[in-house]
Amino acid sequence: MSLKFVSYMSYQSRIMSKKSIEDFLFQVREKNKSLTITGILLLIQGKFVQYIEGPAEEIDKVYTSISKDSRHTDMILLDSGDLKERQFENWSMAYKEVTDKQIKDIIGREELNLEDIFLGKTKSENHPVLEVLYNFVKTLSS
Ligand SMILES: Cc1cc2nc3c(=O)[nH]c(=O)nc-3n(C[C@H](O)[C@H](O)[C@H](O)COP(=O)(O)O)c2cc1C
């Protein structure tokens, strides 16, 4: 069974309450567990950045479902490809909302231009989205 990953960014359609985020994550995690999908989802200033990995067939199906979801719009595929091993093995979907204060503490400005970071780069082996996500996970676990 071949493993695959996909990452994208998108724009949140509307602000979700804490409760609706919790319900949404519960459903996503249950479904991902049943399909053996793992990954990470960030919400940064109204933009989602998600990375999912798992069996290629399941990833394709879930990506199609996600792309039809009205809770976000204008999905931009950042990267996808084959994987030898999982990068986020223990997370059915890690989730973190990055606050304006955290952005300011990290980059010294309040506005993080994700488009500048993720787009307009030539495709390389280490796509910037992965670097950002890995670094972020490191800060979560430290
Ligand atoms: C930003 C975002 C991320 C999502 N991530 C996942 C995910 O990782 N896995 C998943 O099964 N559904 C995810 N969903 C939910 C899907 O869009 C969809 O609602 C869910 O898979 C149920 O689809 P179904 O009713 O066809 O089973 C996500 C939705 C949004 C808006």
PDBQT file of the ligand as one rigid body, heavy atoms in Angstrom, charges set to zero:
ROOT
HETATM    1  C1  LIG A 201      -9.884  22.920   6.848  1.00  0.00    +0.000 C 
HETATM    2  C2  LIG A 201     -10.543  21.569   6.802  1.00  0.00    +0.000 A 
HETATM    3  C3  LIG A 201      -9.790  20.428   7.052  1.00  0.00    +0.000 A 
HETATM    4  C4  LIG A 201     -10.381  19.163   7.018  1.00  0.00    +0.000 A 
HETATM    5  N1  LIG A 201      -9.612  18.062   7.262  1.00  0.00    +0.000 NA
HETATM    6  C5  LIG A 201     -10.166  16.841   7.196  1.00  0.00    +0.000 A 
HETATM    7  C6  LIG A 201      -9.376  15.668   7.418  1.00  0.00    +0.000 A 
HETATM    8  O1  LIG A 201      -8.195  15.714   7.691  1.00  0.00    +0.000 OA
HETATM    9  N2  LIG A 201     -10.008  14.471   7.344  1.00  0.00    +0.000 N 
HETATM   10  C7  LIG A 201     -11.324  14.362   7.089  1.00  0.00    +0.000 A 
HETATM   11  O2  LIG A 201     -11.845  13.243   7.037  1.00  0.00    +0.000 OA
HETATM   12  N3  LIG A 201     -12.098  15.445   6.886  1.00  0.00    +0.000 NA
HETATM   13  C8  LIG A 201     -11.548  16.676   6.936  1.00  0.00    +0.000 A 
HETATM   14  N4  LIG A 201     -12.338  17.787   6.745  1.00  0.00    +0.000 N 
HETATM   15  C9  LIG A 201     -13.793  17.599   6.651  1.00  0.00    +0.000 C 
HETATM   16  C10 LIG A 201     -14.207  17.178   5.252  1.00  0.00    +0.000 C 
HETATM   17  O3  LIG A 201     -14.314  18.316   4.443  1.00  0.00    +0.000 OA
HETATM   18  C11 LIG A 201     -15.573  16.441   5.312  1.00  0.00    +0.000 C 
HETATM   19  O4  LIG A 201     -16.498  17.237   5.973  1.00  0.00    +0.000 OA
HETATM   20  C12 LIG A 201     -15.436  15.145   6.070  1.00  0.00    +0.000 C 
HETATM   21  O5  LIG A 201     -14.413  14.370   5.506  1.00  0.00    +0.000 OA
HETATM   22  C13 LIG A 201     -16.741  14.325   6.035  1.00  0.00    +0.000 C 
HETATM   23  O6  LIG A 201     -17.042  14.022   4.714  1.00  0.00    +0.000 OA
HETATM   24  P1  LIG A 201     -18.179  12.974   4.354  1.00  0.00    +0.000 P 
HETATM   25  O7  LIG A 201     -19.446  13.580   4.889  1.00  0.00    +0.000 OA
HETATM   26  O8  LIG A 201     -18.114  12.906   2.857  1.00  0.00    +0.000 OA
HETATM   27  O9  LIG A 201     -17.800  11.693   5.056  1.00  0.00    +0.000 OA
HETATM   28  C14 LIG A 201     -11.764  19.050   6.747  1.00  0.00    +0.000 A 
HETATM   29  C15 LIG A 201     -12.512  20.205   6.496  1.00  0.00    +0.000 A 
HETATM   30  C16 LIG A 201     -11.928  21.453   6.532  1.00  0.00    +0.000 A 
HETATM   31  C17 LIG A 201     -12.747  22.679   6.283  1.00  0.00    +0.000 C 
ENDROOT
TORSDOF 0
